[in-house]
Amino acid sequence: MENNEGALAGIRVLDLGQLVQGPQAAQLLCDLGADVIKVELPGVGDLSRRLPVSLQDLRAPFWEGCNRGKRAVTVDLRTEVGRDVFLDLVAVSDVVISNFVHGTMEAWGIGYEVMAERNPRIVWGSATAYGSRGPDADQKGADLGGQAAGGLLSVSGGNDHMPVGVTIADHIGSQNLSNGVLAALVARHRTGRGQHVEVSLYGGQIYAQASELTRHFLSGEVKPPEAGGHPIVPSLYGVFPTSDGHIALVGVPEEVLADFFTILGRPGLIDDPRRTPIAFLQGTRVEFCAVLAELFSAETSAHWEAELRRIGARYAPVRDYSQVAADAGAFDNGYLQTIDHPEWGETIVIGSPIAMSETASTPGRIAPDLGEHTHEVLTELGYDDARIAALGEDGVI
């Protein structure tokens, strides 16, 4: 029977992150049951708060998408008094997450050694753009920098190297950060001590392309982008146009190949020498797939979905966001959820990608207002109303 408490119940996280890489890592921990306290600069907040849907709709997708379920406090970490407030929070917390430029926390006097002196069990997960060592350690960066420096743009978007249409380097970095933090918490259970966990956009992109980069190391070749497929998957693996959209073939198992070419109306293609893995490795993939593209374009995506499902081929429709939002499977699995937002009414929000059989994964639904929980959290620390008011008057919170 599922426990209503999340797997990370009792774990407190201080999220100092900005935009995506840090905040999304903290949000995943929040989904898994941690009490996540968002720490922001008074009067300013996370930069993502100021990236609206449009000039007419000031709701902020990055903010709403990466900060739901958190509690929000404001503390000016650049001041001595703000530093003291932060260290009081560190003393009763388990994890700190940040994604500032390398050296920022140390410059404010709240680097790992200072935090660990106050709380030896603290785990600090820090994310940067290019790592904490090397010639680019102090370089500012963001998602696109990770995509570019890590080689992803060289194999994306054809010869124009168009960026991936989402903040993929940020997202991969956030997953690495949350994984590292979770591993450090497991190690702390054994050793009794926390540690400093480091990830970067650059390192995440290199790791995400482990197979492709390894091919380069082994062969010495730099392969150009290969439209619609994958340069080291010599099979029917790629994207094909239909009469009203596109469909992705995710490999056709050998046992259904005859049926596959039959539903295309060209059963003889099974004997075409251009379609074998060896031939694909020798450069026939583009030519052969052009034949398939012409055949697929004769019918609708729905037609091919039904036929490919019937014969047991691996496939997926190429959906736009409106189609994802209408997909029953996304809701059945909890990946998307519909809520009654107190301001916006019925709204679709992102759920958790993780389901657990014994401990609930309960994604938060609403992102907090700037400083919404400052008084509440400081009261939990033992600050009285007079002290909290004084901090507010001095601009510390």
Secondary structure, DSSP 8 states (H G I E B T S, - for coil): --BSS-TTTT-EEEE---TTHHHHHHHHHHHTT-EEEEEE-TTT--GGGG--S-SS----HHHHHH-TT-EEEE--TTSHHHHHHHHHHHHT-SEEEE--STTHHHHTT-SHHHHHHH-TT-EEEEEESS-SSSTTTT----HHHHHHHTTGGGGSSGGG----SS-HHHHHHHHHHHHHHHHHHHHHHHHS---EEEEEHHHHHHHHTHHHHHHHHHH-------TTS-TT--SSEEEEE-SSSEEEEE---GGGHHHHHHHTT-GGGGG-GGGSHHHIIIIIHHHHHHHHHHHHTTS-HHHHHHHHHHHT--EEE---HHHHHT-HHHHHTTSEEEEEETTTEEEEEE--S---SSB----------TTTTHHHHHHHTT--HHHHHHHHHTT--
